[in-house]
Amino acid sequence: MKSKFFNSFKDYILITLGTVLLTLGVYFFKIPNGFATGGVSGIGTLLAKVTPHVSAATWIMAINVILLILGFVILGKQCSLRTLYCSMLFSGLTMVFERLLPLVSPLTEQPLLELIYAMALTSAGSAVIFNCSASSGGTDIIALILKKYSSLDVGKSLLVTDFLIASCSFFLFGVEVGLFSLLGPFTKAFLVDSIIDNINSFKYFVVITEQGEKISDFIMTKLHHGATVTEAVGTYTQHKKIMIHTVCKRLEAIRLRKEIKEIDPHAFIVITTTSEIIGRGFRSV
């Protein structure tokens, strides 16, 4: 029970961190430049351009509330409490920044630099949020509705909605901003996948050694991971050895590699990187 509570608490801390990164990218870099790269922030940026008396933050809040209600009605449980928390925090933080740190122009005169920061911060934030089984709401909900009533999958639905939003920036902000905005959906898709893979990356070890018992003992007692051990015969020497299979975190991999070389300097080690580990101690699905 305590472990479940701790994991949930840790997830909400990470979701909060991800939402802060997302908001920083949107408020300080996307909105001032008119980068409508998709999502509710893109819609809010476009609407704020044609309604000078209604800010982008207000539009983001209003649209998020409407989409959350639609999500609950149409999708039911798919609109989770985490998505509600994340979308409301995103909208609230945007309004706070708007009150405390009002911006009347971009921070710099380098639109490409601002686009890089906009996509890096929002992609990092979205990746952390997605990795905690949550979303910032908005067009994620639209994508899920499109998926439910059409043959499109979520990825294609998101690309369609974000592409349409980005395309509108040509008419409201001009060709240059429109071209920058169109880069957003494709860049974000690549960055989000890359960041999630890095967050979830582990090192898979295959060790062929004559000191299998000592190495296995170190893995279990010091790293607190399991290992699979099989007998192996070298085709060249015909000597019998032990083959050990195990998976550990990146920092643990450095320690394990050093320990193996100290126990058996002649051990043969193969180390690969993977982000898809399903089983006890890792992902359950």
PyMOL commands that set and color helices and strands:
alter all, ss='L'
color gray80, all
select helices_A, chain A and resi 2-33+39-50+56-74+76-78+81-100+111-131+139-149+154-173+175-199+212-221+250-263
alter helices_A, ss='H'
color red, helices_A
select strands_A, chain A and resi 202-209+228-233+240-248+268-274
alter strands_A, ss='S'
color yellow, strands_A
deselect
rebuild
show_as cartoon
